[in-house]
Structure formats: C-alpha cells, structure tokens
Amino acid sequence: MAGAPVLFNALGPLPAAPPGPAPEVPARVDVAVVGGGVIGLSVGWRLLRRGLTVAVFDAGVAGGGTSSAATGMLAAEAEHEPGGDPLLGLCLESLALWPAFRDELEADAGLSIDYWEKGTLVVAVGRDEVDRLRARHALQLRAGLDARWMGPSAVLDLEPGLRPNVSGGIFCPGDHQVDPRLTVAALRAAFVRRGGRLVEGAAVDALDLSGGRVAGITIGGRVCRADTVVIASGAAAASGGLLPAGLHLPLRPLKGQSMALRPRPRFGRNQPLPLDHVVWTAEVHIAPKSDGRMIVGATMEEAGFDPHVTAGGLYALLEGVRRVLPGVEEMAVEGVWAGFRPTTEDDAPALGACAVPGLAFAAGHHRNGYLLAPVTARAVEELVIEGAVAGAAAGFGIGRFAGRDA
C-alpha cells in the first residue's frame, strides 16, 4: 500500500462532503438516484447503458460510506440460513449475473475489480461448532446447493495455512468475491464515462410531489425534475423524512466493525498471503485480496449510527482470526473501520415500485449489497424500461411491509 497506512478510519452513514462550492444540480433527468453506494451506482450505470439520462446524488462522497467498508463477498451458498429460501433464489439469480456484470463494468470503466472465483470455506473448531456446521450443511443440501463437507485433513489440504485444530468445514465452490474499493472505483468511472451526472455533497431535502406522484427531488431549494426517483441510500433510506406519508420501510442500521491486515515482510521479502480462499469461522469472515491485504469482518451490533471503532470490536475480530490462523500477531494492521448494514425486519431488500407513482426502491440489502447489485440494477432497469419487475426480485417489493407497525 502506497504511503502511510491508515490506522483508524471510522466511516459514518454519510461521509463528509467533498470540499468546494455547492454542487451543480441538473434541472432534469430521466432518473434521479438518491444514494451513491454500490447499489445506487450500479442502478445508475445500468440505466445509462439503456440510453436514459441519470443523476446519482450522494450526501457525501459516492462510494465512501458502507460500500467501502464491506468485505466484498458474493457468498450466496455460504450465507444461506434457515428460513432464507426466498432470499436464496434472489441471491443465486444475482450471482449468475455477476460474470457478465463484471465484464461490462471493467470494460466501461477500464479498471479491474479483482474478481475471485475460488469459493468460500466455512470452518469449525471443536465438536460444538462441527455439530452446528453439520446442521448448516444439511440445510444447504436440502436447498440443492453445491456445498461439500470436508474433514479436518481435507480442510488443511485446501488451506494449509490454517491452524491444525480445525475440526471440519464446508466448501462452497460457487461463491465468489470482489475488492470493494476497486469495485466502487470502477462503478464511479463507468457511470461518469457513460455520461452520468454524479452529484456529491448533495443531501436530498425532500421529494418533489406533483399531481399525486413523485416528479423529482429538492436539494437546498434547487429542484431536479425526474420521471423516476430511486431511493438507494443504504441504511439512511428510511430516515431523513424522505418517505411519503403512508409508506413504511422497517429499515435500521446494523453496525459492523472490520479491519485490514497485511503479512509483514521478512528477510527483505514480502510474505505470501496465508489464505487462498475466503474463510469463515463462527466469529469472523476473512477475505484475502490480490494486493496482499486480508479484510476481516465483521461484528454485528445494534448501535444505531454510532460510527466509532471500539476496543471490544477489534478484540473480537483479532481473537476470531487468531483461533484459526497462526502468525496473526505479527501482521500489520492497515485499517480499521465501522459501517452500517441497511437491514430490514426480514433481512431482505426492498426492490421496485411502491404505491406512489414515480418512486422506486433499491434499499435494505443487509450484508448482501455486493452480491445483489446486479439483480437489483436489473430489477430497477426492468421497472423503468418495461414497467414491471420480473424474476425473483418481483417478490421483494416494499408492499410486503404494508400495515405493519412502524
């Protein structure tokens, strides 16, 4: 990593606005996207490819919030949990879209996103963890997933850098990963190169309502007219007073702390990465990247929008890594941060239209923002171009929350 390492980097839901004069707000576009994270940028970029005019508005720096705090896992198989069959269909559909999404994104941006197709290894330490992992494996097999049980020796054959105390594991070869920082940079570049208007430091004050429909947005007294407004502002999507009366989106921030580790040079030579796959344990996820970093995440905390990195959070991460990976004590800590998963009451996103004409949602992706970016972008593209959402995304409208207590 060039330059001095960043030791502490607490990321709030709305990063600081870029310096300089007030951003220029376009008078009119076909689609205005509120939120410039991985979801908002993906939606905007795909709509530009369909010939529409698009502006993405972000209160801070586009991609500078939770999208840059993620690990970048595309783990449809490893993520599967009890009661998650409907979401699994959406995740698998999106994972199948990712290779073409990657190719087109890298071509439009002229940048790599460090896409790995090596799979995810979920490991257990001790009998209790083996029993829980066996139950997870049975669930995966019932869902028809290609999840392969491995004994201790097979786990160590696949990942010899792990401690010999591992007692079993599940290998999910269909899971992939990307580098979040590179993916955000590519989305920004592709969006701008396609002619999109990226408006940063622009907190949206309100929706512009006219004739019973949403007709645009207002920012500091300035209006941007739009045929469609897409709410894609992550954990902040249900806050700030943007939602029209009667619309209910039960969304909250679920805090997660993460860190970046790097093996230190020895004897004048860089140490190779100790892992070749994404490794999950009962406590942490470890995602090795091609630039030599390992991203370790993430805690699960009901802490609102508290952006602080805590000693307890960092201890939990380091202890989780130490249980399965020797030598972590000698690694350099290159960064620590906190982010906010946009989490609905059923841990699934809100996609598509709502009862208010002209308003659409692409929010609430919990810990699957990167995985679900292609299918979300396609769903909004179908809605805007064809008037309806098809496929698995059709079952995740905001209407499923209607009538519930706020």
MOURKA-V890415 format. One record per residue. RES is the residue in three letters. SS is DSSP state (H for helix, E for strand, C for the rest). Layout:
{{RES & SS} {RES & SS}}
//
This chain:
{{MET & C} {ALA & C} {GLY & C} {ALA & C} {PRO & C} {VAL & C} {LEU & C} {PHE & C} {ASN & C} {ALA & C} {LEU & C} {GLY & C} {PRO & C} {LEU & C} {PRO & C} {ALA & C} {ALA & C} {PRO & C} {PRO & C} {GLY & C} {PRO & C} {ALA & C} {PRO & C} {GLU & C} {VAL & C} {PRO & C} {ALA & C} {ARG & E} {VAL & E} {ASP & E} {VAL & E} {ALA & E} {VAL & E} {VAL & E} {GLY & C} {GLY & C} {GLY & C} {VAL & H} {ILE & H} {GLY & H} {LEU & H} {SER & H} {VAL & H} {GLY & H} {TRP & H} {ARG & H} {LEU & H} {LEU & H} {ARG & H} {ARG & C} {GLY & C} {LEU & C} {THR & C} {VAL & E} {ALA & E} {VAL & E} {PHE & E} {ASP & E} {ALA & C} {GLY & C} {VAL & C} {ALA & C} {GLY & C} {GLY & C} {GLY & C} {THR & H} {SER & H} {SER & H} {ALA & C} {ALA & C} {THR & C} {GLY & C} {MET & E} {LEU & E} {ALA & C} {ALA & C} {GLU & C} {ALA & C} {GLU & C} {HIS & C} {GLU & C} {PRO & C} {GLY & C} {GLY & C} {ASP & H} {PRO & H} {LEU & H} {LEU & H} {GLY & H} {LEU & H} {CYS & H} {LEU & H} {GLU & H} {SER & H} {LEU & H} {ALA & H} {LEU & H} {TRP & H} {PRO & H} {ALA & H} {PHE & H} {ARG & H} {ASP & H} {GLU & H} {LEU & H} {GLU & H} {ALA & H} {ASP & H} {ALA & H} {GLY & C} {LEU & C} {SER & C} {ILE & C} {ASP & C} {TYR & C} {TRP & E} {GLU & C} {LYS & C} {GLY & C} {THR & E} {LEU & E} {VAL & E} {VAL & E} {ALA & E} {VAL & C} {GLY & C} {ARG & H} {ASP & H} {GLU & H} {VAL & H} {ASP & H} {ARG & H} {LEU & H} {ARG & H} {ALA & H} {ARG & H} {HIS & H} {ALA & H} {LEU & H} {GLN & H} {LEU & H} {ARG & H} {ALA & C} {GLY & C} {LEU & C} {ASP & C} {ALA & E} {ARG & E} {TRP & E} {MET & E} {GLY & C} {PRO & H} {SER & H} {ALA & H} {VAL & H} {LEU & H} {ASP & H} {LEU & H} {GLU & C} {PRO & C} {GLY & C} {LEU & E} {ARG & C} {PRO & C} {ASN & C} {VAL & C} {SER & C} {GLY & E} {GLY & E} {ILE & E} {PHE & E} {CYS & E} {PRO & C} {GLY & C} {ASP & C} {HIS & E} {GLN & E} {VAL & C} {ASP & C} {PRO & H} {ARG & H} {LEU & H} {THR & H} {VAL & H} {ALA & H} {ALA & H} {LEU & H} {ARG & H} {ALA & H} {ALA & H} {PHE & H} {VAL & H} {ARG & H} {ARG & C} {GLY & C} {GLY & C} {ARG & E} {LEU & E} {VAL & E} {GLU & E} {GLY & C} {ALA & C} {ALA & C} {VAL & C} {ASP & C} {ALA & E} {LEU & E} {ASP & E} {LEU & E} {SER & E} {GLY & C} {GLY & C} {ARG & E} {VAL & E} {ALA & E} {GLY & E} {ILE & E} {THR & E} {ILE & E} {GLY & C} {GLY & C} {ARG & E} {VAL & E} {CYS & E} {ARG & E} {ALA & E} {ASP & E} {THR & E} {VAL & E} {VAL & E} {ILE & E} {ALA & C} {SER & C} {GLY & H} {ALA & H} {ALA & H} {ALA & C} {ALA & C} {SER & C} {GLY & C} {GLY & C} {LEU & C} {LEU & C} {PRO & C} {ALA & C} {GLY & C} {LEU & C} {HIS & C} {LEU & C} {PRO & C} {LEU & E} {ARG & E} {PRO & E} {LEU & E} {LYS & E} {GLY & E} {GLN & E} {SER & E} {MET & E} {ALA & E} {LEU & E} {ARG & E} {PRO & C} {ARG & C} {PRO & C} {ARG & E} {PHE & C} {GLY & C} {ARG & E} {ASN & C} {GLN & C} {PRO & C} {LEU & C} {PRO & C} {LEU & C} {ASP & C} {HIS & C} {VAL & E} {VAL & E} {TRP & E} {THR & C} {ALA & C} {GLU & C} {VAL & C} {HIS & E} {ILE & E} {ALA & E} {PRO & E} {LYS & C} {SER & C} {ASP & C} {GLY & C} {ARG & E} {MET & E} {ILE & E} {VAL & E} {GLY & E} {ALA & C} {THR & C} {MET & C} {GLU & E} {GLU & C} {ALA & C} {GLY & C} {PHE & C} {ASP & C} {PRO & C} {HIS & C} {VAL & C} {THR & C} {ALA & H} {GLY & H} {GLY & H} {LEU & H} {TYR & H} {ALA & H} {LEU & H} {LEU & H} {GLU & H} {GLY & H} {VAL & H} {ARG & H} {ARG & C} {VAL & C} {LEU & E} {PRO & C} {GLY & C} {VAL & H} {GLU & H} {GLU & H} {MET & C} {ALA & E} {VAL & E} {GLU & E} {GLY & E} {VAL & E} {TRP & E} {ALA & E} {GLY & E} {PHE & E} {ARG & E} {PRO & E} {THR & E} {THR & E} {GLU & C} {ASP & C} {ASP & C} {ALA & C} {PRO & C} {ALA & E} {LEU & E} {GLY & E} {ALA & E} {CYS & C} {ALA & C} {VAL & C} {PRO & E} {GLY & C} {LEU & E} {ALA & E} {PHE & E} {ALA & E} {ALA & E} {GLY & C} {HIS & C} {HIS & E} {ARG & C} {ASN & C} {GLY & H} {TYR & H} {LEU & H} {LEU & H} {ALA & H} {PRO & H} {VAL & H} {THR & H} {ALA & H} {ARG & H} {ALA & H} {VAL & H} {GLU & H} {GLU & H} {LEU & H} {VAL & H} {ILE & H} {GLU & H} {GLY & C} {ALA & C} {VAL & C} {ALA & C} {GLY & H} {ALA & H} {ALA & H} {ALA & H} {GLY & H} {PHE & C} {GLY & C} {ILE & H} {GLY & H} {ARG & H} {PHE & H} {ALA & C} {GLY & C} {ARG & C} {ASP & C} {ALA & C}}
//
